Amino acid sequence: MPDLNNLPENDSENDQYPIEPRYHPVNRFARKIFDSLASSKLAMFLLVFILACCVVGVTVYRGQKAGEMIFGTLWFNGMLILLVINVACCFFGRIWGRKVTIISFGMILFHLSFVAIFAGIVYNSLFHFDGVIRLTEGETLPSGDVNSYDRADHGRFFSYAKLRGETTLIRMHIGYKVEGEDKRAAYEVEVGERGSKKKGIIYITHNLDYGDIKYLPEKEGYSLLTVLSDAQGREIYGAFVPLQSLKQGKENSYLYATGTKEGPESFPFPQEPEKPRYAVLLEYTPSPLKERSGEVHYQVWPLVPGEGMPAEKKIADAKAAVTEKIPAGAHQLSVKEVGYWVAMNVRYDPGKPVVLVSLWAGLGGMIITTFGRMLRRRGSARSNPGSTSLPEKEILG
Amino acid sequence: MKPELMLLWTAVGLYGLSAFSYIFGLISKSEKLFTVGLYSALAGFAPHVGTIALRWSATGITPFISISESLSLGVFMAVLVLLATLFAIKRLRPIGVLVMPVAFVLLGWSGTLMKEVAATIAPALQSGWIWVHIVGASTGFASVLIAAGLGLIYLLKENRTGGIYDRLPDLDTIDVLSYRYVAAGFIMYGLMIVSGCFWSNQVKGNYWNWDPVEVWSLISWLVYGIYLHLRITFGWRGRRLAWYALFALAAMIVSYWGIPFSMETFHSGFRIEH
C-alpha cells in the first residue's frame, strides 16, 4: 500500500513525460496485458483513429451509408469499447496511489463518467427496444405484438412482454398550440393495459411515458376513408387508405397520393381479405379554408380477371369534392372522410438514465478540475508572492 | 436597405477596419494601429448588437437559428470575449491579428446569407435546451479562437524581438494562457454536446444519432481533448501546441459552420409531413 501521508499530487507539474502508470498487477501475465491497455500511445492512436473515422463518416460517406460503413459496424464499436477500456486503464493506473485533491477528484469524476456512459450504452444495446407503430385515427393495436410495428429493433435480451396493453390513436391535431407556440402536429393517444391506461397528447418536445416505455411523434399523413358503393348508392365496402406526402420541387409543396415514397401508385380495391375489383390511384388536394375537406382526384382501372393486374384503359378519371361520389364501372367511389395516420416511435432504453446522468457528471468533473486549478494558482500566488512565473503577475497591469 | 442589414454591414465594415489595422499594425510593429484595431472592434460591436436586437424584437423569435444567425452569434461572442480579454490584459492586444480577420470574414459571410427574420420557429427548436446549447457553442468557439490567436502570437514572438514583441508577455505565459482558453473551450463544447444530447433526447427520444452535426461537434471536442492530453500526459508545450491550436481552429470552423449546415440535418429544422 502507498504511504498515505506522503503522496504526490496527481497534477504535479514536475512529472516526467509521458506520465507512466503507477499501478501494475503482480501477476506477470496480467501485468503485460494491463501495461498494454494502459499505454498512453495506444490512447492517442485510438483517439486519432476514431477522429479520422468520424471525419470519413461525415465527408466520404454520409447519412445511412456512414452508419452502414462506419458508425454501425462491429469494428468501429469495438474500437470505442477498446478506447473506454484503455482510458480507464490509462487514467486509473496513473492516478493510483496519488493524493485526492479537488483537481484529481474532478478528473476521476470525468473519466469515471466516460466509462459509465459506455457501460450504459452497452447495457442499453442488450435490452433496448426501438419501434415504429403506425395508426389511423380511432385505430388500436396491441403494443406487445411484433406485427403492430412497421419497424422494430431490439436488444438480444429484450422481451415483448415489456410492451404491455394496447396503443390507440384517438385523434391527430393540426396547428396544435401550447402557450401560443405552434407545435404543428400533435397526437392524442392512449396507451397501456385495461384499468391502467394512460391518455396524453404528444408532439415534438413533449413525449408520453408509460412506465419505462416512451412514445414519441415521428411523422404523419392523410388517410382517406374510401368507400365503394353499388349502382344504387348503397355502401358495400370502406377502408382508410393512407396517403404518401411527396415533396414537389424545392418549395414546401406536397402531393398527397396513394403509393410509395418513390411516387404515386395505384392499389387494389377493395383490399384483402375482400376480393379486389379495381386498381385505384387517389390524389388529394386539401382545402386551404377548411380542415379535413378538399378535392380528390380518382383514377380507376379494372383488374384483369385471373391476373389481378390493372387493365390498360382507365374506367374513371375524375375529380370530386370529399363526400361526393364518382361513377366507376358498375360501382361508385367516394371519399367519405379525411382522417390522419401517424407513425409513433416507441422506445425502451433502460441504459439511458445512466448515460444522461454520466454526461452531467463528466461535465461537472471538467468544471471541478478547472475550479481546482484556479484555487491552486491562487494558493501558489499567496504562498509565493515574489514569484515571477505566475502568468497573472506577468501580464496584468 | 433594412435597418438591421444597415447595422450588420456597418459592423462588418468596422470589423474589417479593425482586422486591417491589426494586420498592418503587426507588419509595421505599430502600437497605434493596434489601438485603432481595438477601438474599431469596439465600435463595430455596437451595431452588431443592434442588428441582433432588431431581429429579435421583430418577431420575438431567438435570432440564432439559421446559418447566418449562428455565424453572427459566434462572431458576437468571439468579439465580446476578445474585448473583455484585451481590456483586462492590455499586453495581449496583438491577438486581434487572428481574431478580427476571422470575425470580419465570418460576419461578412453571415451578411451574404442573411434572410428575412423567421415568422415561426420549427417545433423541434421550441426547447429551453437551445439556450444552453448556443451559449456552449458560441462561447466554446470564442475561447478556442482566442487560444489560436495566442498560438499565433506565440509563434510570431518566438523568432522576433523589438517593438510590440517586447511588450508581449513572455512565451511561457502566452503558452499557459492559450492552454487555459483551450480548456475553457473544451468545457463549453462539453456543455454544447451534453445539452445537445438532452435536446435530442427530448425531441427524438435518443441522445445520439450519429447525424453530421453531432459527429462534427464530437470531432471538435476530440480535437481539443487530444490537445489537452498532449499537454497533460505527453508534456507538449510551446511551439507544437501553438501550431496545434491554429490547425484545430480550422477544423473547428469547418465543423461548426462548414459542412453541417450544407446538408439537411437536425439543425435545419424538422421535416413536417401531413
Boltz contact constraints between the chains, C-beta under 6 A:
constraints:
  - contact:
      token1: [A, 17]
      token2: [B, 234]
      max_distance: 6.0
  - contact:
      token1: [A, 17]
      token2: [B, 235]
      max_distance: 6.0
  - contact:
      token1: [A, 18]
      token2: [B, 233]
      max_distance: 6.0
  - contact:
      token1: [A, 18]
      token2: [B, 234]
      max_distance: 6.0
  - contact:
      token1: [A, 19]
      token2: [B, 233]
      max_distance: 6.0
  - contact:
      token1: [A, 40]
      token2: [B, 233]
      max_distance: 6.0
  - contact:
      token1: [A, 47]
      token2: [B, 226]
      max_distance: 6.0
  - contact:
      token1: [A, 51]
      token2: [B, 222]
      max_distance: 6.0
  - contact:
      token1: [A, 54]
      token2: [B, 215]
      max_distance: 6.0
  - contact:
      token1: [A, 54]
      token2: [B, 218]
      max_distance: 6.0
  - contact:
      token1: [A, 54]
      token2: [B, 219]
      max_distance: 6.0
  - contact:
      token1: [A, 57]
      token2: [B, 215]
      max_distance: 6.0
  - contact:
      token1: [A, 58]
      token2: [B, 212]
      max_distance: 6.0
  - contact:
      token1: [A, 58]
      token2: [B, 215]
      max_distance: 6.0
  - contact:
      token1: [A, 71]
      token2: [B, 210]
      max_distance: 6.0
  - contact:
      token1: [A, 181]
      token2: [B, 126]
      max_distance: 6.0
  - contact:
      token1: [A, 182]
      token2: [B, 120]
      max_distance: 6.0
  - contact:
      token1: [A, 183]
      token2: [B, 123]
      max_distance: 6.0
  - contact:
      token1: [A, 184]
      token2: [B, 123]
      max_distance: 6.0
  - contact:
      token1: [A, 184]
      token2: [B, 272]
      max_distance: 6.0
  - contact:
      token1: [A, 204]
      token2: [B, 123]
      max_distance: 6.0
  - contact:
      token1: [A, 204]
      token2: [B, 124]
      max_distance: 6.0
  - contact:
      token1: [A, 204]
      token2: [B, 203]
      max_distance: 6.0
  - contact:
      token1: [A, 205]
      token2: [B, 126]
      max_distance: 6.0
  - contact:
      token1: [A, 205]
      token2: [B, 127]
      max_distance: 6.0
  - contact:
      token1: [A, 205]
      token2: [B, 202]
      max_distance: 6.0
  - contact:
      token1: [A, 205]
      token2: [B, 203]
      max_distance: 6.0
  - contact:
      token1: [A, 214]
      token2: [B, 205]
      max_distance: 6.0
  - contact:
      token1: [A, 216]
      token2: [B, 205]
      max_distance: 6.0
  - contact:
      token1: [A, 219]
      token2: [B, 273]
      max_distance: 6.0
  - contact:
      token1: [A, 220]
      token2: [B, 274]
      max_distance: 6.0
  - contact:
      token1: [A, 221]
      token2: [B, 273]
      max_distance: 6.0
  - contact:
      token1: [A, 245]
      token2: [B, 273]
      max_distance: 6.0
  - contact:
      token1: [A, 345]
      token2: [B, 205]
      max_distance: 6.0
  - contact:
      token1: [A, 347]
      token2: [B, 205]
      max_distance: 6.0
  - contact:
      token1: [A, 359]
      token2: [B, 194]
      max_distance: 6.0
  - contact:
      token1: [A, 359]
      token2: [B, 197]
      max_distance: 6.0
  - contact:
      token1: [A, 363]
      token2: [B, 190]
      max_distance: 6.0
  - contact:
      token1: [A, 363]
      token2: [B, 194]
      max_distance: 6.0
  - contact:
      token1: [A, 366]
      token2: [B, 187]
      max_distance: 6.0
  - contact:
      token1: [A, 366]
      token2: [B, 190]
      max_distance: 6.0
  - contact:
      token1: [A, 391]
      token2: [B, 173]
      max_distance: 6.0
  - contact:
      token1: [A, 391]
      token2: [B, 176]
      max_distance: 6.0
  - contact:
      token1: [A, 394]
      token2: [B, 169]
      max_distance: 6.0
  - contact:
      token1: [A, 394]
      token2: [B, 173]
      max_distance: 6.0
  - contact:
      token1: [A, 395]
      token2: [B, 89]
      max_distance: 6.0
  - contact:
      token1: [A, 395]
      token2: [B, 91]
      max_distance: 6.0
  - contact:
      token1: [A, 395]
      token2: [B, 169]
      max_distance: 6.0
  - contact:
      token1: [A, 395]
      token2: [B, 173]
      max_distance: 6.0
